[in-house]
């Protein structure tokens, strides 16, 4: 979808042709009255492309007041008409928005729909014209009860659909003609002198026409220059878009590396507890193996078989611990898809169980019966939950009652994972900086202050939210809100 573009007057003008032309992939141009400022201007629009997709529109407005001010310095009048024969630029301000020919109802409706000109000001400018030759004609214009006669020359700007007409007053020429006729009759001797005067006037008229042609060329040249400037700005904008994409890719890669570093740091903190968790079954395996050998020597095969079963059970337990460690340590995948929330929570609790036990803490987890699938990434979501549980354990280091409550609450289109500890809670200053990078309340050397910041951005990448608050009964509460997956996707994630 292409965002709406303003016409320089803080208004949305998606109904104007120049915007529609740019959205369609072309170069739009249009002359109209500003919807908010009331200033007349020429609008030029160009599409902004993102590869093969049109991502937006750049629009530029050119004011025409300076051109009209320049025209008023000359002796001739200049008018510029559009395809509907409406004067929208003129050396005479009172002629603007006047129609040189009657407007049909359809024309009025189209002008009103595009809000191009004020409909109530589109009054007729009565005129009559007769051709002198292919290039010039005589036009009589009636205004305020007075009729003025001009020699007119019209040029067409085909690309814009404009007609530029130069009007030179004929009053002086007609007066000269009458004087010449009388002089010819009364004073034939002055005929040569009058002819010379007439030639001079024609030369001055030609000079004025040449000056107007030069002004027209100047206008076209300025339009070309502004077009070139707009193309350059468009190229620079495309370059900035590419730079932003590259910066986002670098940020995503950096975040992935930080997640991996955080997980390895967490594994380092859990190493002592994991070592204890593995040493116990290893010691038991050794004892059961030695007892099994003794029972086999004594012919007590049933008891030896029981010891072997115990060894197999302990091997499964150590294998599960190794599996959780391996899954947690691997690099996260970038793809976001439906994942099983209950499975991720189970893995995170199993992974953190040695540290929870070593800290003499307890977990009260009300596990739902039905499977719940959310939009996210399994490894990164597991990292978030492990980080929240680890912070909860650290927060209760000085507490006697070390209990972590975990709840899952489901709404119509989202699900919330709530982690509540029995620690001292969070004061107002800490709450303001909680998710900022490198902010930590832990002692030096016990944390970089990146865990919650990374977790917050991970959840935002999933389209969810991570928030923190103080519980009414004490301690801190962290809430992870995620989007529910579609039913078909949820079934695949559960499998």
C-alpha positions in Angstrom: 0.0 0.0 0.0 1.3 3.4 -0.9 1.0 6.1 1.9 -1.0 9.2 1.0 1.0 12.2 0.1 0.4 15.9 1.0 0.3 18.7 -1.6 2.5 21.0 0.6 -0.6 22.3 2.5 -0.8 19.5 5.1 -3.8 18.0 3.3 -4.2 14.5 1.9 -4.8 14.7 -1.9 -5.1 11.1 -3.1 -8.0 12.3 -5.3 -5.7 14.5 -7.5 -4.4 13.1 -10.8 -0.7 13.8 -10.2 -0.8 11.5 -7.2 -2.7 8.7 -9.0 -0.3 9.0 -12.0 2.7 8.6 -9.7 1.1 5.7 -7.8 0.6 4.0 -11.2 4.3 4.3 -11.8 4.4 7.4 -14.0 5.4 11.0 -13.6 2.4 13.1 -12.4 1.9 16.8 -13.0 -1.0 19.0 -12.2 -2.0 22.6 -11.7 -4.4 23.4 -8.9 -5.2 25.6 -5.9 -3.8 24.5 -2.5 -6.6 23.0 -0.4 -5.3 24.5 2.8 -3.0 27.5 1.9 -5.2 28.7 -1.0 -2.0 29.4 -3.0 -1.9 28.4 -6.7 0.9 26.1 -7.9 2.1 23.4 -10.2 2.5 19.9 -8.6 5.0 17.4 -9.8 5.0 13.8 -8.5 7.3 10.9 -8.9 7.0 7.3 -7.5 9.5 6.1 -5.0 10.4 2.5 -5.8 11.6 -0.3 -3.5 12.9 -2.8 -6.0 9.8 -3.5 -8.2 7.3 -2.2 -5.6 6.1 1.4 -5.4 6.7 2.3 -1.7 5.6 6.0 -1.8 5.3 9.2 -3.7 7.5 12.3 -3.7 5.5 15.5 -4.6 6.9 19.0 -5.2 4.9 22.2 -5.6 6.0 25.2 -7.6 4.5 28.5 -6.8 3.6 30.7 -9.8 3.4 34.2 -8.2 6.9 35.2 -9.2 6.3 34.3 -12.8 3.1 36.5 -12.9 5.0 39.3 -11.2 7.6 39.2 -14.0 4.8 39.2 -16.7 3.2 42.3 -15.2 6.3 44.3 -16.0 5.7 44.0 -19.7 3.3 46.0 -21.8 1.4 43.0 -23.2 -0.9 40.7 -21.2 -0.2 37.0 -20.8 -2.7 34.3 -19.9 -2.2 30.5 -19.5 -5.2 28.2 -20.0 -5.7 24.5 -19.3 -7.6 21.9 -21.3 -10.9 23.3 -20.0 -10.1 26.8 -21.3 -9.8 28.2 -17.7 -7.2 30.9 -17.1 -5.1 29.7 -14.2 -2.1 32.0 -14.7 -2.2 35.6 -15.9 -0.5 39.0 -15.8 -4.0 40.3 -14.7 -4.8 38.8 -11.3 -8.6 39.5 -11.8 -8.6 37.2 -14.9 -7.5 34.1 -12.8 -10.1 31.3 -12.6 -12.1 32.9 -15.5 -13.3 30.7 -18.3 -12.7 31.8 -21.9 -15.4 29.4 -23.1 -18.6 28.0 -21.4 -18.0 25.1 -19.1 -20.2 22.0 -19.3 -21.7 20.3 -16.2 -19.3 17.4 -16.7 -16.3 19.7 -16.7 -17.6 21.5 -13.5 -18.1 18.1 -11.8 -14.6 16.9 -12.6 -13.0 20.2 -11.4 -15.0 20.0 -8.1 -14.2 16.3 -7.6 -10.5 17.0 -7.9 -10.8 20.3 -5.9 -8.6 21.8 -8.6 -10.2 25.3 -8.6 -12.8 27.1 -6.4 -16.0 26.4 -8.3 -17.7 29.5 -7.1 -15.0 31.7 -8.7 -15.1 30.0 -12.2 -16.9 32.9 -13.9 -16.9 33.4 -17.7 -14.6 36.0 -19.3 -16.7 37.1 -22.3 -14.6 37.3 -25.5 -14.8 37.3 -29.3 -12.0 36.3 -31.6 -11.3 36.6 -35.3 -8.3 35.2 -37.1 -5.7 37.4 -38.9 -3.5 34.6 -40.1 -2.3 31.2 -38.9 -0.3 32.7 -36.1 -2.2 35.9 -35.0 -5.8 36.8 -34.3 -7.7 39.7 -32.9 -9.6 39.0 -29.6 -12.0 41.3 -27.8 -12.4 40.8 -24.1 -15.2 42.3 -22.1 -14.4 42.9 -18.4 -16.3 45.1 -15.9 -18.5 46.5 -18.7 -15.5 47.6 -20.8 -14.3 45.9 -24.0 -10.6 45.8 -24.8 -9.2 44.6 -28.1 -5.9 42.7 -28.4 -3.7 41.0 -31.0 -3.2 37.5 -29.7 -0.6 34.8 -30.3 -1.0 31.4 -28.7 1.5 28.6 -28.2 0.8 25.1 -26.9 2.8 23.3 -24.2 1.8 19.8 -25.3 3.3 17.9 -22.3 1.4 19.9 -19.7 -1.7 20.5 -21.9 -1.4 24.3 -21.5 -2.1 27.1 -24.0 0.0 30.3 -23.4 -1.5 33.4 -25.1 0.2 36.8 -25.5 -2.2 39.7 -25.8 -1.0 43.0 -27.2 -3.4 45.9 -27.0 -4.7 47.1 -30.4 -6.0 50.5 -29.2 -2.8 52.3 -30.2 -2.7 50.5 -33.6 -6.3 51.4 -34.4 -5.8 55.0 -33.4 -2.7 55.1 -35.6 -4.7 53.6 -38.5 -7.4 56.3 -38.2 -4.9 59.1 -38.0 -3.1 57.6 -41.1 -6.3 57.6 -43.1 -7.1 61.2 -42.3 -3.5 62.2 -43.0 -3.5 60.4 -46.3 -6.6 62.3 -47.3 -5.5 65.7 -46.0 -1.7 65.5 -46.1 -0.5 63.1 -48.8 3.0 64.4 -48.2 3.1 62.8 -44.8 2.3 59.3 -46.2 6.0 58.2 -46.2 6.5 59.4 -42.6 3.4 57.6 -41.4 4.5 54.4 -43.1 7.8 54.7 -41.4 6.1 55.1 -38.0 3.9 52.1 -38.7 7.0 50.1 -39.5 8.6 51.1 -36.2 5.5 50.0 -34.3 5.6 46.6 -36.0 9.2 46.3 -35.1 8.5 47.1 -31.4 5.6 44.6 -31.5 7.9 41.9 -32.9 10.4 42.8 -30.1 7.7 42.3 -27.5 6.6 39.0 -29.0 10.3 37.9 -29.0 10.5 39.0 -25.3 7.4 36.9 -24.5 8.9 33.9 -26.4 12.1 34.3 -24.3 10.0 34.4 -21.1 8.3 31.2 -22.2 11.6 29.5 -22.9 12.8 30.6 -19.5 9.8 29.0 -17.9 10.3 25.8 -19.7 14.0 25.8 -18.8 13.3 26.3 -15.1 10.8 23.4 -15.2 13.5 21.2 -16.7 16.0 22.3 -14.0 13.5 21.5 -11.2 12.8 18.1 -12.8 16.5 17.3 -12.8 16.7 18.3 -9.1 13.8 16.1 -8.3 15.3 13.1 -10.1 18.5 13.7 -8.1 16.6 13.8 -4.8 14.8 10.6 -5.8 18.1 8.9 -6.4 19.5 10.0 -3.0 16.3 8.8 -1.3 16.7 5.3 -2.9 20.3 5.3 -1.6 19.2 6.1 1.9 16.6 3.3 1.8 19.3 0.8 0.8 21.5 2.1 3.7 18.7 1.6 6.2 18.1 -1.9 5.0 21.8 -2.7 5.4 21.8 -1.2 8.9 18.8 -3.3 9.9 20.5 -6.4 8.7 23.6 -5.5 10.7 21.4 -4.9 13.8 19.7 -8.2 13.4 23.0 -10.0 13.1 24.4 -8.2 16.2 21.3 -9.1 18.2 21.7 -12.7 17.2 25.3 -12.6 18.4 24.3 -11.0 21.7 21.6 -13.7 22.2 24.2 -16.4 21.7 26.7 -14.7 24.1 24.0 -14.3 26.7 23.1 -18.0 26.4 26.7 -19.0 26.8 27.0 -16.8 29.8 23.9 -18.4 31.3 25.4 -21.8 30.7 28.6 -20.7 32.5 26.5 -19.6 35.5 24.7 -23.0 35.5 27.8 -25.1 35.0 28.2 -25.9 38.7 24.6 -26.9 39.1 24.7 -28.9 35.9 27.9 -30.6 37.0 26.2 -31.6 40.2 23.1 -32.8 38.4 25.3 -35.1 36.2 27.7 -36.3 38.9 24.8 -37.7 41.0 23.5 -40.1 38.4 27.1 -41.0 37.3 27.9 -42.0 40.9 24.7 -44.0 41.0 25.5 -45.7 37.7 28.9 -46.7 39.1 27.4 -48.1 42.2 24.6 -50.0 40.4 27.2 -51.4 37.9 29.4 -52.7 40.7 26.4 -54.2 42.5 25.2 -55.9 39.2 28.6 -57.6 38.8 28.5 -58.8 42.4 24.9 -60.2 41.9 25.9 -61.9 38.7 28.8 -63.6 40.4 26.5 -64.9 43.1 23.9 -66.1 40.6 21.3 -63.5 41.6 20.3 -62.6 38.1 17.0 -60.9 39.0 18.7 -58.4 41.2 21.4 -57.8 38.7 18.8 -57.2 36.0 17.1 -54.6 38.3 20.4 -52.8 38.7 20.8 -52.7 34.9 17.4 -51.1 34.5 18.3 -48.5 37.1 21.5 -47.7 35.1 19.4 -47.4 31.9 17.0 -45.0 33.6 19.9 -42.9 34.9 21.4 -42.8 31.4 18.0 -41.5 30.0 18.1 -38.8 32.7 21.6 -37.6 31.7 20.7 -37.8 28.0 17.7 -35.5 28.6 19.9 -33.0 30.5 22.4 -33.0 27.6 19.6 -32.5 25.1 18.3 -29.5 26.9 21.8 -28.0 27.1 22.4 -28.7 23.4 19.1 -27.1 22.3 19.7 -24.0 24.5 23.3 -23.5 23.2 22.6 -23.7 19.5 22.2 -20.5 17.4 18.7 -19.2 17.0 16.9 -19.4 13.6 15.7 -16.2 12.0 12.4 -17.5 10.8 9.3 -16.7 12.9 6.7 -19.4 12.9 4.1 -21.1 15.2 5.8 -22.8 18.1 4.5 -24.8 21.1 4.5 -22.5 24.1 4.1 -25.4 26.6 7.0 -27.3 25.0 9.3 -24.2 25.2 8.4 -23.6 28.9 8.9 -27.3 29.7 12.4 -27.2 28.1 13.3 -24.0 29.9 12.3 -25.4 33.3 14.2 -28.6 32.7 17.2 -26.6 31.7 17.0 -24.3 34.7 16.1 -27.1 37.2 19.7 -27.7 38.4 20.2 -24.0 39.2 16.7 -23.7 40.8 17.5 -26.6 43.0 21.0 -25.3 43.8 19.5 -22.0 44.9 17.0 -23.8 47.2 14.1 -22.2 45.2 10.8 -23.7 44.2 8.7 -23.3 41.1 4.9 -23.3 41.1 3.7 -23.8 37.6 0.0 -24.2 36.6 0.5 -26.0 33.3 -2.6 -25.9 31.0 -4.0 -29.1 29.8 -4.6 -28.0 26.2 -1.7 -27.3 23.8 -1.0 -23.6 23.1 0.8 -22.4 20.0 2.2 -18.9 19.5 4.0 -16.9 16.8 7.7 -16.9 17.6 11.0 -18.8 17.4 11.6 -21.8 19.6 15.2 -21.2 20.6 14.9 -17.4 21.0 11.6 -17.7 23.0 13.3 -20.3 25.2 16.2 -17.8 25.8 13.6 -15.2 27.0 12.0 -17.6 29.5 15.4 -18.9 30.8 16.5 -15.3 31.3 13.3 -14.4 33.2 13.6 -17.4 35.5 17.3 -16.8 36.0 16.6 -13.2 37.0 13.9 -14.3 39.4 16.4 -16.7 41.1 18.9 -13.9 41.4 16.3 -11.5 42.8 15.5 -13.9 45.6 19.1 -14.6 46.7 18.6 -12.9 50.1 15.0 -14.1 50.6 14.0 -17.0 52.9 10.9 -17.9 50.9 12.2 -18.5 47.3 9.2 -19.3 45.2 8.7 -18.5 41.5 5.1 -18.6 40.2 4.5 -19.2 36.5 1.1 -18.8 34.9 -0.2 -18.9 31.3 -3.3 -16.8 30.5 -5.0 -17.0 27.1 -7.3 -14.4 25.5 -9.1 -14.5 22.1 -6.1 -13.6 20.0 -3.1 -13.6 22.4 -1.5 -15.4 25.3 0.4 -14.1 28.3 3.2 -15.8 30.2 3.5 -14.4 33.7 6.7 -14.9 35.9 6.3 -13.7 39.5 9.2 -13.8 42.0 9.2 -13.2 45.8 12.1 -10.7 45.6 12.2 -7.1 46.8 10.5 -5.7 43.7 11.5 -2.8 41.4 11.8 0.8 42.4 10.6 3.7 40.1 14.1 4.6 38.9 14.9 1.0 38.0 11.6 0.6 36.2 12.4 3.5 33.9 15.7 2.0 32.7 14.9 -1.7 33.1 14.9 -2.6 29.3 17.8 -0.3 28.4 21.0 -1.9 27.2 23.9 -2.3 29.7 21.6 -1.3 32.7 21.8 -3.8 35.6 21.2 -3.8 39.3 23.6 -6.8 39.9 27.0 -6.5 41.4 30.0 -5.8 39.1 31.0 -8.9 37.2 27.7 -10.7 37.6 25.9 -9.3 34.6 26.3 -7.0 31.5 22.8 -5.6 31.6 21.9 -7.0 28.2 19.5 -9.9 29.2 16.3 -7.9 29.5 17.1 -5.6 26.6 17.7 -8.5 24.3 14.6 -10.3 25.6 12.5 -7.2 25.0 13.6 -6.9 21.4 13.1 -10.6 20.8 9.5 -10.5 21.9 9.0 -7.3 19.8 10.3 -9.2 16.8 7.6 -11.8 17.4 5.0 -9.1 17.3 4.5 -9.3 21.1 5.4 -7.3 24.2 7.5 -7.7 27.4 6.5 -5.6 30.4 7.4 -5.5 34.1 5.5 -4.3 37.3 5.5 -4.8 41.1 3.1 -7.4 42.5 0.6 -6.3 45.1 1.8 -9.0 47.5 5.4 -8.2 46.9 8.0 -9.2 44.3 8.3 -8.3 40.6 6.1 -9.6 37.8 7.3 -9.9 34.2 4.6 -10.5 31.5 5.4 -11.9 28.0 2.5 -11.3 25.6 2.5 -13.2 22.3 0.2 -13.6 19.4 -1.8 -16.9 19.1 -1.1 -19.0 16.0 -3.9 -20.0 13.6 -5.5 -23.3 14.4 -4.0 -25.2 11.5 -0.5 -23.8 12.3 -1.0 -24.6 16.0 -1.6 -28.3 15.1 1.7 -28.4 13.1 3.6 -26.7 15.9 2.3 -29.2 18.5 3.3 -32.1 16.3 
